[in-house]
Amino acid sequence: MTRAADEPLVTYELRGEVAVLTLDRPDKRNAISDAVVEALAVSVLRARREAKAAVLRGSGPHFSAGLDLGEHVEKPLADALAGSRRWHEVFGLIERGPIPFVAALAGAVVGGGFELAAATHIRVADETAFFALPEGSRGIFTGGGGSVRIARLIGAARMADMMLTGRSVGAREMERWGGVGYLVPEGRAFEKAFELAQRTARNAPLSNWAVLNALPRIQDMAADDGLFTESLMSALVSATPEARERLRAFLEKRAERVRAPDDE
Ligand code: 1HE
């Protein structure tokens, strides 16, 4: 299968309040080239402007095979450095933006593909998903933020194990490790991710903003600074008219209650 030069590498669709971004290079297992990173940046910025939440998925049976190795093989050192910094910038647009991103994962979630998934806020995997960090066997190192984000998600020791052994970790084990929040039957990851994205879109935008922007920063602070920042953020968010209206709606029995989970 060959693709035309003008076919988008990341397709974008707005479904109601939720943007759907699809890595669309299935013939190369959605490997992430420089052009894919730029296409992703355009779609992420558009989603931030016009959607309240987003889903990120891969076209075909695999989420992403990671860094485009064909493009990387002859890269001069300075370009590799600039490339990694650009991945950080673009993945940062996902991680620290105004809207939640939910990743729908299937098949290979490998190397830079796993790093990309780690920049999203909620990860849903179907039973076919497998995770690997084969950087060691390829003679390279993570460059898309994995040593920060993946290490925090599953622990540095597990990440070191994955990088040193190159082993694949199945979806079930990754769920136990905390690397994915939801495990669903084969073929159901997008449906679940979309449903979760719609749910997050119903929150007050400033509350979502605080979760995405204050919570991770607080993790980087000393405990006392974190508590202080939490108080500031909390007072600021509750002082908005939207918060007042939502609190009143609960007191006047116009808002949904919190319910016990029905599937456990
Ligand atoms: C690729 C890539 C790629 C596939 N860059 N072209 N990532 C890896 O080390 C993973 C490498 N890929 C694989 O191990 C396998 O391709 C998969 C397990 C993902 C899928 O296997 P399969 O049997 O379905 O596909 P395939 O036949 O291996 O690949 C189909 C085509 O995609 C083939 O090209 P073709 O022209 O021969 O058809 C492959 O060459 C191509 N392809 N993966 C380029 N990654 C910022 S730092 C991040 C560091 C990393 O990400 S390291 C991990 C790199």
Residues whose N, C-alpha, C, O or C-beta is under 5 A from the ligand:
A	BS01	1HE	D27 K28 R29 A31 A65 G66 L67 D68 L69 G70 A108 V110 G111 G112 P134 E135 F141 T142 G143 G144
